[in-house]
Amino acid sequence: MKLTNYIKETRAEIKHVVWPTRAQAIGYTVIVIVFSAVVAVLLGAFDFLFSSILQKLIS
């Protein structure tokens, strides 16, 4: 009983969802990939910078 009610309610809610268009989904995906790449480059640069500073302090 509870499972069937859950499935019925879930189907009803999914009908209210406004799904993005294909173009929107592709655009959002590109934005996420570019943002992730920029963050990766920044983190890599900071890691290199701090590693270099630490090496100079140690030696």
Distance bins in CASP14 RR format, pairs under 12 A and 6 or more apart:
PFRMAT RR
TARGET T0000
AUTHOR 0000-0000-0000
RMODE 2
METHOD distances of the structure
MODEL  1
1 7 0 0 0 0 0 1 0 0 0 0 0
1 8 0 0 0 0 0 1 0 0 0 0 0
2 8 0 0 0 0 0 1 0 0 0 0 0
2 9 0 0 0 0 0 1 0 0 0 0 0
3 9 0 0 0 0 0 1 0 0 0 0 0
3 10 0 0 0 0 0 1 0 0 0 0 0
4 10 0 0 0 0 0 1 0 0 0 0 0
4 11 0 0 0 0 0 1 0 0 0 0 0
5 11 0 0 0 0 0 1 0 0 0 0 0
5 12 0 0 0 0 0 1 0 0 0 0 0
6 12 0 0 0 0 0 1 0 0 0 0 0
6 13 0 0 0 0 0 1 0 0 0 0 0
7 13 0 0 0 0 0 1 0 0 0 0 0
7 14 0 0 0 0 0 1 0 0 0 0 0
8 14 0 0 0 0 0 1 0 0 0 0 0
8 15 0 0 0 0 0 1 0 0 0 0 0
9 15 0 0 0 0 0 1 0 0 0 0 0
9 16 0 0 0 0 0 1 0 0 0 0 0
10 16 0 0 0 0 0 1 0 0 0 0 0
10 17 0 0 0 0 0 1 0 0 0 0 0
11 17 0 0 0 0 0 1 0 0 0 0 0
18 24 0 0 0 0 0 1 0 0 0 0 0
19 25 0 0 0 0 1 0 0 0 0 0 0
20 26 0 0 0 0 1 0 0 0 0 0 0
20 27 0 0 0 0 1 0 0 0 0 0 0
20 28 1 0 0 1 0 0 0 0 0 0 0
20 29 0 0 0 0 0 1 0 0 0 0 0
21 27 0 0 0 0 1 0 0 0 0 0 0
21 28 0 0 0 0 0 1 0 0 0 0 0
22 28 0 0 0 0 0 1 0 0 0 0 0
22 29 0 0 0 0 0 1 0 0 0 0 0
23 29 0 0 0 0 0 1 0 0 0 0 0
23 30 0 0 0 0 0 1 0 0 0 0 0
24 30 0 0 0 0 0 1 0 0 0 0 0
24 31 0 0 0 0 0 1 0 0 0 0 0
25 31 0 0 0 0 0 1 0 0 0 0 0
25 32 0 0 0 0 0 1 0 0 0 0 0
26 32 0 0 0 0 0 1 0 0 0 0 0
26 33 0 0 0 0 0 1 0 0 0 0 0
27 33 0 0 0 0 1 0 0 0 0 0 0
27 34 0 0 0 0 1 0 0 0 0 0 0
27 35 0 0 0 0 0 1 0 0 0 0 0
28 34 0 0 0 0 0 1 0 0 0 0 0
28 35 0 0 0 0 0 1 0 0 0 0 0
29 35 0 0 0 0 0 1 0 0 0 0 0
29 36 0 0 0 0 0 1 0 0 0 0 0
30 36 0 0 0 0 0 1 0 0 0 0 0
30 37 0 0 0 0 0 1 0 0 0 0 0
31 37 0 0 0 0 0 1 0 0 0 0 0
31 38 0 0 0 0 0 1 0 0 0 0 0
32 38 0 0 0 0 0 1 0 0 0 0 0
32 39 0 0 0 0 0 1 0 0 0 0 0
33 39 0 0 0 0 0 1 0 0 0 0 0
33 40 0 0 0 0 0 1 0 0 0 0 0
34 40 0 0 0 0 0 1 0 0 0 0 0
34 41 0 0 0 0 0 1 0 0 0 0 0
35 41 0 0 0 0 0 1 0 0 0 0 0
35 42 0 0 0 0 0 1 0 0 0 0 0
36 42 0 0 0 0 0 1 0 0 0 0 0
36 43 0 0 0 0 0 1 0 0 0 0 0
37 43 0 0 0 0 0 1 0 0 0 0 0
37 44 0 0 0 0 0 1 0 0 0 0 0
38 44 0 0 0 0 0 1 0 0 0 0 0
38 45 0 0 0 0 0 1 0 0 0 0 0
39 45 0 0 0 0 0 1 0 0 0 0 0
39 46 0 0 0 0 0 1 0 0 0 0 0
40 46 0 0 0 0 0 1 0 0 0 0 0
40 47 0 0 0 0 0 1 0 0 0 0 0
41 47 0 0 0 0 0 1 0 0 0 0 0
41 48 0 0 0 0 0 1 0 0 0 0 0
42 48 0 0 0 0 0 1 0 0 0 0 0
42 49 0 0 0 0 0 1 0 0 0 0 0
43 49 0 0 0 0 0 1 0 0 0 0 0
43 50 0 0 0 0 0 1 0 0 0 0 0
44 50 0 0 0 0 1 0 0 0 0 0 0
44 51 0 0 0 0 1 0 0 0 0 0 0
44 52 0 0 0 0 0 1 0 0 0 0 0
45 51 0 0 0 0 0 1 0 0 0 0 0
45 52 0 0 0 0 0 1 0 0 0 0 0
46 52 0 0 0 0 0 1 0 0 0 0 0
46 53 0 0 0 0 0 1 0 0 0 0 0
47 53 0 0 0 0 0 1 0 0 0 0 0
47 54 0 0 0 0 0 1 0 0 0 0 0
48 54 0 0 0 0 0 1 0 0 0 0 0
48 55 0 0 0 0 0 1 0 0 0 0 0
49 55 0 0 0 0 0 1 0 0 0 0 0
49 56 0 0 0 0 0 1 0 0 0 0 0
50 56 0 0 0 0 0 1 0 0 0 0 0
50 57 0 0 0 0 0 1 0 0 0 0 0
51 57 0 0 0 0 0 1 0 0 0 0 0
51 58 0 0 0 0 0 1 0 0 0 0 0
52 58 0 0 0 0 0 1 0 0 0 0 0
52 59 0 0 0 0 0 1 0 0 0 0 0
53 59 0 0 0 0 0 1 0 0 0 0 0
END
